[in-house]
Amino acid sequence: MKISAPSISGLKTIEKVSVKEQTLEQLKNYILSGVVPLGERLPSERALADALGVGRYSVREALKVLEAVGLVESRIGEGAFLTNNTGASFGRILGLSLAAWGGAIIELLDARMMIEVEAARAAAERATPRQLELIKAELDAMRANMHRDRDYLKADMNFHRRIGEASHNAIIGQFVGNLIDLLEEVLKETRSDSLPAQAEGGGTHQAIYNAIARGDADAAGDLMRDHIQFSSEVWQTVITLTAEPKPESARSNDQ
């Protein structure tokens, strides 16, 4: 007699969540719980790492993401502080129209990962002195507009366009330009083009430029990958914040 196998339809695939993602999620909830008053310093990286049972690197990278969305401010030599306008920042994040566009942003970043990593590698091998000057000009414009979100974003987007052009491949340059154009349109549509996102992960704009300028294709590609991965983590955080009900502590902080 043939014995049929039991059904496994009720089981769900176990999602693989990295230590870094879990660290980010716990720190985000800790900040929004209201345990730390606005403007006050968070526990040290070491203390947070010990409490979470993770390495300081995971805590440091998670704090960079939270800084990029305007919830945390890093002060050299002092540590990480909750921003005084955390309630307002959270309210602005919740006001973004990401219900229909969140997935599009993540897909655009995924597409950029596929194309811009190789564009950066090619730029390191092929960029002319004039193209290096143009890339650096956008880098300088970002530095000059650190507190003017839309101007910073414009220079940021142009930085990536210039790298696409410096690949000396017309098709790659066009693809990069089209992806950046689409991303700008989505950011305007969701009213998130003024979201403070100047904090950077390991693949900073400066480091990418330096690698391209010295002709190091491997480093340029790796740094671009790190940079876009960090951007993706920032947007994943913003999207999860917009998907969750506003906590009681954040509501009281707005008043």
N, C-alpha and C positions, 0 to 999 in steps of 0.2 A: 504494500500500500504506500502510495506516494504521500509524503507529509509536506504540506505547503509551508513555506517560510513565513514567520510572523511579519506583519506590516511594520515598516519603519517610517511611515508618513508623518508621524507626530514629532519626529526629531528635527531639530534645526541645526544647521551648520554652526559650529563654534567659531566666532570671529577672533582672528588673531589681532590683539591690541598690543602695541609696543609699550615698553616702559615709559618712553617719552610721552606718548599719548595719554597714558594713565596719570602720569605726573601732571600734565597740563590740565586734565579734567579735574583732578582733586584740588589743584591750586586755584583754578577758576571758581569752583564751588566754595572754597575756603574764603576767598576774597569777597564773593557776593553774599556770603552768610552774614556779613556785618561784624564779625569778631574783631577785626582790626578797624579802628576809627579812620575816617577819611583824613588824608594827609599824614598819617602816622606810618612809621617804618614797619615793614614786614619782618618776621624773624629772619635771621641770617640764612644764607644758602646752606651752610653746614647744618643748622638746626632743622631746616625744612627737609633736607636730604635724610637726616637721621630719623625724623618723624615718619617719613614716607618709605624709608628702607630702600632708597635709591642713591645713585651717585650724584655728586654736585653738578656734573655736566647736564644731566637730565633736568634738574631744577633750573639751572642757568638758562637753558634753551627754552624751557616753558615760560620763564619770566620774560624773555625777549618777545615771545608771541603775545603775552598779555600787555606788554608795553606797546606793541604795535597797534593794538586795538584801543589804546587810551585808558586802560584800567590801572596801569602801574607806571611809575616813573623811576628810572635808574639814576642814582647820583653817585658819581665817582668818589670812592673812598668812604661813602656813607651806607650804601646798600640800596635796596628797593623800597619805594614808598607807594602807598595808595595815592592816586591823584586826588586833589581836593574836589574835582568835579566828576568823581567816579559815577555818581548818580546820574548826572547829566549825560556823561559819555554812554552809560548803559542805556539811558532813555533814547539817545540818538541811534544807537545800534539797533534797538528794538523797533525804531521807526523806519528802518530800511525795508524796502520792498523786495525782500529776497525769496519770498515764497515760490515765485515762478522762475527766479533767476539764479538761485544758489547753485543748482546743478550745472548751469551754463558756465558760471565762473570757474568751477572746479574742472570742467571739461576743457575750457580754454587754457587753464594752467597746465593741464595734462598734455595738451597739444603743444604748448610752448616748450614743455620739457623735452618732447620728442624732437623739436626743430631747433630751438635756441641753443641747446647744448652743443650741437654740431656746428651751428653758426658761430659760436664763440671760439670753437677750436679752429675753424677756418679763418676767422678774423685774426687770430694770433699768428697764423702763417702768412696771411696775405694783406693785412691792413697797410695802407700807405701812411707816410707821416702826416698828410693832411687829414686822413680819416681818424688817425689817433687824436689829432687836435680837436676834431669835431666831437668825438666820444668824451674827451676830457672836458670840453666846454659844457656838455650836459651834466657831467659830474659836478663841475663847479656851480652850475645853476641849481642843482639839488641842494648843495651845501649852503648856498645863499638864501634858499627858500625853505629852510627846515621848519619854520613856523607858519608858512603859508601853504596850506595843504594842496590846493588846486595847482598852484605854480610848481610845487615840488613834484606832484604827480605828472604834470606835463613834461618836466625835464626827465623824470624817471622813464616815462614811456619813450621819449625821444632817444634816451641812452640806449635802449634796446633796439630801436629802429636803426640807429647808427651802426650798431654791431652787426645787424643783418646786412646792411649795405657793405660793411667792411669784409664780409665773407667773399665778396667778388663773385657771387653766384646770383644772377638776376632772379631766378626762381625762388631760392631760399630767402633772398632779400624781400621779395614780394610776399612770400608766405608770412615772414615775421611781421612785416608792415600790416598785413591784413588781420593777423591775430591781435596785434596791439590796437588796431582800429576797432575791432569787435569788442575787445575788453573795455576800451574807453566808453563805447556806447552803452555797454551793460552797466558800467559803474554810474554813468549819468542816469540811466533808466531807474536804477535802484536807489538813487540819491546817496550813493556811498563814495562819490568821487572826492568828498571832503573828509573822509574818515582818516584820522591820524594814523599813519602806518609807516613812520620813518625809521622805526627800529629795524635792525637787520640781523640775520643769523650769520653763520660762518661764511657764506658766500656773499660778501658785501660787494656793493658796486665798485668801491675803491680797489678791492682785491681782484675783481674781475678785470678791471681796466689795467692794473699792474701786470697781470699775467699776459694779457693781450699785447701790451706795450713791449714786454720783454720777449715776446714770441714763444711763450710756453703754452703750446696747444693743450696738453694734457691737463695742466692746472686750470686753464681758462674753462675747459669743458666741465671739470669737476666742480669748480666754484660756481659756474652758472647753474649746474644741477642743484647744488646746495641752496642757492639763492631762490630758485623757483620752488623748491621743496618747502623752504621757510614760508614763502608767500602762500603756498597751498595750506600750510598749517594755520596761518593767520586767518585765512578765509574760512577754513573748517570751523575755527573757533567762533568767528562772527556768525556763521550760519547756525551753529548750535545755540548760540545766545539768542538769536531771533526766534528760534523754534521753541524756546522754553518760556513758561510763564514768569513774569517779573517777580522776584522774591520780595517778601515783605520789607526786608531791610533796605533794598534799593528804592522801594517806593517811599519809605520814610525819609531817605536821604535826599530825595528830590524836593521835598517840601521845605 
